[in-house]
Amino acid sequence: MEENKKILTTNQGNPVDNDQASITTQKHTMTLLSDVHTVEKLAHFDRERIPERVVHAKGSGAFGYFEVTHDVAKYTCAGFLSQVGKRTEMLARFSTVGGEKGSADTARDPRGFALKFYTDQGNYDMVGNNTPTFFIRDGIKFPDFIHTQKRNPLSNLKDADAFWDFLSLTPESIHQVTILFSDRGTPDGYRHMHGFSSHTYMWYNEKGEHVWVKWHFKTDQGIKNLTDQQATELAGTDPDYATRDLFNSIEKGDFPSWTAYVQIMKPEEADNYKFDPFDITKVWFHSDYPLIPVGKFVLNRNPQNYFNEIEQAAFSPGNFVPGIASSPDKMLQVRLFSYPDTQRHRLGTNFDQLPVNAPKCPIHNYQRDGQMNTGSQESAPNYYPNSFNGPAPDIKFTPPAIDVQGMAARHEYPLGDIDFVQAGELYSRAMSDYDRSNLISNIVGHIKNAQQRIQYRQCAIFYKAHPEYGTRVAEGLRLDINKVKSLAAMNQEDRVKATAS
Ligand code: HEM
């Protein structure tokens, strides 16, 4: 027993004699600097915190595997999808978006759904949400949108005015707002929700033929949501509700799993689809593009150390393997920049060398040095081209070319009636009476804290999505329905002027 006892050491591995009393000259006087153990212990403690993620700060994660169940090789040459039965090790992290690292798991918010596949051809990340759409469709708006979900710079309080002011000035958000304020905005833990790429990506095969795809991951546990009241209560009684649920279920061997599907659109169909297939505020109707099964993933291992493996995990929608590439979705293009940029700030230059982020295959390139480099690459040569047999690119990995010619300018998405169609269909066709009632009361319970002129502007947008939808929210807020109707009849510019003060 004694032989197996671990000796306490410094970070240099030097044995420590005492960890309960710092070294002083006499009983309880000045602590001496020669007490290097105490100094190191405090100095390390002083540096324990790293910046939390600017969004998606509160989250949980687990490891597992992805298994291919259906042959999709005709669409993509991605090695990890090449054969039925092929398994790939993976990591999943689920999160809320707007709150701080200590915020409640049950907040009304989209849930992050980030997957990292450790493939033989390097890491592939699928960084999605539990919603198939998003609030905005140009990345230039993202910092503003996120600021409205954070704290007011003056009061340091969450701000219903900012939240609804921005959304009502950004009507393309209506589809995602309708999803968020349904009970899907408060899922019952992370195991009972679906995941989506939301964005459209490119898949291409060995012949260089490409298609456009959207990922869908359906929970095998079944969808389960909390009501607004349950979510609010849990935020007080068990703010780590979803974290606990995921950890405990894996710990007791009840491994959650998701079935993976894709929707596939041929390039020639993209030009003529009734919605812009690269606009993330829209879905592709399943009746037009049915779900094609691909595989499943199972989470069967909790992290050994939360900070090392989950807090330091770095996902990026730009981590592609051959066979998968980006698409002309301008939100996605901005994301390709933002993730590794924030991770260099949050975790350091060599964040990709941390064990959780490092690919399981060798890496060879000419990037060298930087802070906290663990020297995973050979030392020479360190330039390219070279005649010393250094690693060289291979043209066979070039993704298919796509035509993106045109005039460079700040092209705005024109706001059109088409932007309200899918929210209206969701309200009137996909939702049950129960869903609709909860949607209305969830919205009213939140927007009632915003200024009335903002309530009017947003109600007009609900009305444009579906007259009953706008009417019911307006009734819940005791607004003048005729005023809502006349605002709904205006274009957005006039509506904004009419509700300016
Ligand atoms: C996290 C930026 C849109 C899903 C993050 C982070 C940033 C960011 C800076 C923190 C990353 C880190 O610290 O490691 C952006 C920008 C967007 C955008 C600029 C729009 C232009 C989206 C969309 C989705 C999404 C549309 C889903 C479809 C996620 C997820 C995480 C995340 C799941 C958490 C990843 C993790 O678990 O570590 N985003 N985001 N984001 N984002 Fe986005």
Boltz pocket constraint, residues with backbone or C-beta under 6 A from the ligand:
constraints:
  - pocket:
      binder: B
      contacts: [[A, 52], [A, 53], [A, 54], [A, 55], [A, 56], [A, 59], [A, 93], [A, 94], [A, 95], [A, 111], [A, 112], [A, 113], [A, 114], [A, 127], [A, 128], [A, 129], [A, 131], [A, 133], [A, 134], [A, 138], [A, 139], [A, 140], [A, 142], [A, 196], [A, 197], [A, 198], [A, 199], [A, 310], [A, 313], [A, 314], [A, 315], [A, 331], [A, 332], [A, 334], [A, 335], [A, 338], [A, 339], [A, 342], [A, 343], [A, 346]]
      max_distance: 6.0
